[in-house]
Amino acid sequence: MTHAANRYSPLYFLASLGAGGMTVTFFMWLMFWVPHPGRTVPIFEDTWAMLTGGTLLQQAMIVGAWAGIVVFGFLNLKLLAFNLRRFAEFRRSDAYEAFAKSNAGSQVLAMPLALAMTVNVLFIIGLTFAPGLWSIVEYLFPAAMVAFLAIGWIALRDLGHFIRERLHSGGFDCSANNSFAQMLPAFALSMVSVGLAAPAAMSTMPVIAGVSIVLSSVFMTAAIVLALVVLVMSVRPMLEHGVNVEAAPTLMVVIPLMTVIGIAMLRINHGLDVSFGAESTAADTLMLTTRLLSVEVIFALFGLAVLSRVGYLARFVTGPETSAGSYALICPGVALSVMTQFWLNKGLVAAGIVAKYSVAFWAISGVAIALQVAMIVLIWMLARKHFAPVAKDAVPA
């Protein structure tokens, strides 16, 4: 018996999502610290060459990255399996009908969001540990796009049902929309978009890259439009009634949204450059990543200020109360870590502002690593509150 099992919410899909995000942060070590000439991503052969022929520090880095990918990749899959079982039971329960008719009904989009992240995690595991994968990767891209399209269809179906029911019979409580909780569907669509954009960055076949660019752009546009609508409709209730304390972590959901959309843009730009001759410069990438990171820092400061004012951490993280929404705190830290790596390596280093492996390089990399460590600690703290076994009579009904 655990709190998560006894008081299940679709927001627990964010636990799987957070573990998947941590897997990505460890892949960033390989992405930017292991040479991979001729390819946009490192593969097993690249890391194995450094592991067997590199310095002791390089070998330790690879072992650390591999360990992180294995641990959090496994945790991502384990938590996804837990959520799929519990979510199926929840949908058959009497409580689901009232849930689906409330503002919280959009939380079902956490399921396709977590599914899309898991497909990305599986691809990372394949690149990291499967010898010879790159020789057949062109055959995997169409299969990956089909998988993401299937997840995208689930997301659009559930979102369409939620919106259609509200437009038909009403029932959406605008006064209770005093958070960015309704940003979750946009996050789900953006995760599908970044997955669909992967072939654009890695395929050498213009047809595959072109289809990837078009499909990714469709879902990205939908995510951006939806995010802007939610941003506008959520500000007034927060100013009138104050923020919903339990949903306060959603104020920082813009951070992972910007990171995911930013990576999709970088992949699309690379595909346009390689396959269609639309060249983008290092300065363009520098400005793109700088603007995205600026938005993320602004929302991080805003979110942390509100969390501090309402005492969220003292109540729901270190204190006695539990809320599945606490897992929304992991994604912003993970996303900031990943975007910092892209800003540094694809922006500052590529533009010649910071020399690779210089003091400034490691200082900025240290910020990304510090965010990683902080999120690992947060995952451990939340796991103890939500997933550690407790006595049956100690779990509130």
WOCOR-V199798 format. One record per residue. RES is the residue in three letters. OMEGA is omega as a letter, one per 30 degrees, with the letter a starting at -180 (* if undefined). D_LAST is the distance of its C-alpha to the last C-alpha in Angstrom with 2 decimals. Layout:
RES;OMEGA;D_LAST
RES;OMEGA;D_LAST
//
This chain:
MET;l;11.63
THR;l;11.32
HIS;a;9.32
ALA;a;11.39
ALA;a;10.77
ASN;a;7.01
ARG;a;7.09
TYR;l;10.64
SER;l;13.24
PRO;l;16.98
LEU;l;17.74
TYR;l;17.10
PHE;l;20.51
LEU;l;21.85
ALA;l;21.22
SER;l;23.66
LEU;a;25.89
GLY;l;26.15
ALA;l;27.16
GLY;l;29.69
GLY;l;31.03
MET;l;31.58
THR;l;33.57
VAL;a;35.75
THR;l;36.44
PHE;l;37.86
PHE;l;39.91
MET;l;41.44
TRP;a;43.13
LEU;a;44.93
MET;a;45.52
PHE;a;47.42
TRP;l;48.69
VAL;l;50.00
PRO;l;53.14
HIS;a;52.86
PRO;l;56.16
GLY;l;56.48
ARG;a;52.75
THR;a;50.08
VAL;l;47.54
PRO;l;48.00
ILE;a;47.85
PHE;a;47.79
GLU;l;51.58
ASP;a;51.58
THR;l;49.07
TRP;l;50.69
ALA;l;54.08
MET;a;52.82
LEU;a;50.94
THR;a;54.14
GLY;a;56.65
GLY;l;55.01
THR;l;54.95
LEU;l;52.60
LEU;l;50.55
GLN;l;50.33
GLN;l;49.30
ALA;l;46.55
MET;a;45.30
ILE;l;45.16
VAL;l;43.40
GLY;l;40.80
ALA;l;40.36
TRP;l;40.13
ALA;l;37.55
GLY;l;35.39
ILE;a;35.75
VAL;a;34.88
VAL;a;31.83
PHE;l;30.22
GLY;l;31.48
PHE;l;29.74
LEU;l;26.50
ASN;a;26.84
LEU;a;27.27
LYS;a;24.50
LEU;l;21.89
LEU;l;23.41
ALA;l;23.08
PHE;a;19.39
ASN;l;18.84
LEU;l;21.16
ARG;a;19.39
ARG;a;15.88
PHE;l;17.53
ALA;l;19.40
GLU;a;16.37
PHE;a;14.73
ARG;l;18.10
ARG;a;18.13
SER;l;14.82
ASP;a;14.96
ALA;a;13.13
TYR;a;16.01
GLU;l;18.69
ALA;l;17.35
PHE;a;16.64
ALA;a;20.20
LYS;a;21.78
SER;l;20.49
ASN;a;22.01
ALA;a;19.37
GLY;l;20.94
SER;l;23.43
GLN;l;20.90
VAL;l;21.79
LEU;l;24.99
ALA;a;23.29
MET;l;23.82
PRO;l;27.65
LEU;l;27.77
ALA;l;26.37
LEU;a;28.62
ALA;l;31.65
MET;a;31.02
THR;l;30.81
VAL;l;34.19
ASN;l;35.64
VAL;l;34.30
LEU;l;35.88
PHE;l;39.13
ILE;l;39.09
ILE;l;38.59
GLY;l;41.49
LEU;a;43.77
THR;a;43.03
PHE;a;43.37
ALA;l;45.25
PRO;l;49.05
GLY;a;51.12
LEU;a;48.32
TRP;a;50.42
SER;a;53.10
ILE;a;50.86
VAL;a;48.71
GLU;l;50.53
TYR;a;49.30
LEU;a;45.68
PHE;l;45.71
PRO;l;45.88
ALA;l;43.05
ALA;l;40.93
MET;l;41.73
VAL;l;40.79
ALA;a;37.39
PHE;l;36.79
LEU;l;38.10
ALA;l;35.66
ILE;l;32.76
GLY;l;34.41
TRP;l;34.60
ILE;a;30.85
ALA;a;30.30
LEU;l;32.89
ARG;a;31.63
ASP;l;28.06
LEU;l;29.45
GLY;l;32.02
HIS;a;29.53
PHE;a;27.46
ILE;a;30.70
ARG;a;32.34
GLU;l;29.61
ARG;l;29.63
LEU;a;33.42
HIS;a;33.62
SER;a;31.18
GLY;l;30.12
GLY;l;26.64
PHE;a;26.62
ASP;a;25.78
CYS;a;28.41
SER;l;27.48
ALA;a;23.99
ASN;a;25.77
ASN;l;26.35
SER;l;25.88
PHE;a;27.28
ALA;a;24.17
GLN;l;26.44
MET;a;28.66
LEU;l;26.55
PRO;l;28.62
ALA;l;31.80
PHE;l;30.63
ALA;l;30.01
LEU;l;33.50
SER;l;35.10
MET;l;33.70
VAL;a;35.32
SER;a;38.45
VAL;l;38.84
GLY;l;38.44
LEU;a;41.07
ALA;a;43.34
ALA;l;43.59
PRO;l;46.51
ALA;a;48.39
ALA;a;48.46
MET;a;49.30
SER;l;51.19
THR;a;55.00
MET;a;55.25
PRO;a;55.70
VAL;l;54.23
ILE;a;50.95
ALA;a;50.86
GLY;l;51.71
VAL;l;49.03
SER;a;46.51
ILE;a;47.64
VAL;a;47.50
LEU;l;44.07
SER;a;42.55
SER;l;44.20
VAL;a;42.76
PHE;l;39.14
MET;l;39.92
THR;l;41.47
ALA;l;38.50
ALA;a;36.14
ILE;l;38.43
VAL;a;38.87
LEU;l;35.16
ALA;l;34.47
LEU;l;37.21
VAL;a;35.92
VAL;a;32.40
LEU;a;34.01
VAL;a;36.02
MET;a;33.42
SER;a;30.83
VAL;a;33.18
ARG;l;33.87
PRO;l;30.27
MET;l;29.76
LEU;a;33.01
GLU;a;32.23
HIS;a;28.64
GLY;a;28.17
VAL;l;26.06
ASN;a;22.35
VAL;a;21.24
GLU;l;18.25
ALA;a;20.69
ALA;l;23.61
PRO;a;24.10
THR;l;25.24
LEU;a;28.34
MET;a;29.69
VAL;l;29.09
VAL;a;32.79
ILE;l;33.68
PRO;l;32.60
LEU;l;33.83
MET;l;37.25
THR;a;37.41
VAL;l;36.67
ILE;l;39.11
GLY;l;41.62
ILE;l;41.65
ALA;l;42.08
MET;l;45.01
LEU;l;46.58
ARG;l;46.36
ILE;l;47.87
ASN;l;50.62
HIS;l;51.49
GLY;l;51.72
LEU;l;53.92
ASP;a;56.11
VAL;a;56.59
SER;a;56.74
PHE;l;58.18
GLY;l;60.10
ALA;a;58.14
GLU;l;58.50
SER;a;56.20
THR;l;57.29
ALA;l;55.64
ALA;l;55.86
ASP;a;53.86
THR;l;51.06
LEU;a;51.23
MET;l;50.83
LEU;a;47.99
THR;l;45.92
THR;l;46.85
ARG;l;45.72
LEU;l;42.41
LEU;l;41.76
SER;l;42.80
VAL;a;40.19
GLU;l;37.52
VAL;l;38.63
ILE;a;38.64
PHE;l;35.06
ALA;l;34.02
LEU;l;35.63
PHE;a;34.18
GLY;l;30.61
LEU;l;30.87
ALA;l;32.39
VAL;l;29.55
LEU;l;26.85
SER;a;28.84
ARG;a;29.27
VAL;l;25.60
GLY;a;24.65
TYR;a;22.31
LEU;a;22.99
ALA;a;22.54
ARG;a;19.05
PHE;l;17.58
VAL;l;19.97
THR;a;21.28
GLY;a;18.92
PRO;a;15.46
GLU;l;13.61
THR;l;12.61
SER;l;13.64
ALA;l;14.74
GLY;l;17.82
SER;l;19.03
TYR;l;20.55
ALA;l;22.92
LEU;a;24.71
ILE;a;26.13
CYS;l;28.21
PRO;l;30.37
GLY;l;31.47
VAL;a;32.21
ALA;l;34.08
LEU;l;36.13
SER;a;37.12
VAL;a;38.27
MET;l;40.12
THR;l;41.81
GLN;l;43.17
PHE;l;44.49
TRP;a;45.97
LEU;a;47.71
ASN;a;49.01
LYS;a;49.59
GLY;a;50.51
LEU;a;52.10
VAL;a;53.55
ALA;l;54.74
ALA;l;56.42
GLY;a;58.16
ILE;l;56.61
VAL;l;54.98
ALA;a;56.59
LYS;l;54.44
TYR;l;53.57
SER;l;55.06
VAL;l;53.60
ALA;l;52.18
PHE;a;50.67
TRP;l;48.81
ALA;l;47.78
ILE;l;46.05
SER;l;44.65
GLY;l;43.27
VAL;l;41.16
ALA;a;39.63
ILE;l;39.04
ALA;l;37.52
LEU;l;34.97
GLN;a;34.24
VAL;a;33.71
ALA;a;31.45
MET;l;29.21
ILE;l;29.17
VAL;a;27.97
LEU;l;25.27
ILE;l;24.09
TRP;a;24.01
MET;a;22.06
LEU;l;19.38
ALA;l;19.26
ARG;a;18.63
LYS;a;15.63
HIS;a;14.07
PHE;l;15.66
ALA;l;16.61
PRO;l;15.29
VAL;l;13.16
ALA;a;12.55
LYS;a;9.76
ASP;l;9.06
ALA;a;9.27
VAL;a;6.40
PRO;a;3.78
ALA;*;0.00
//
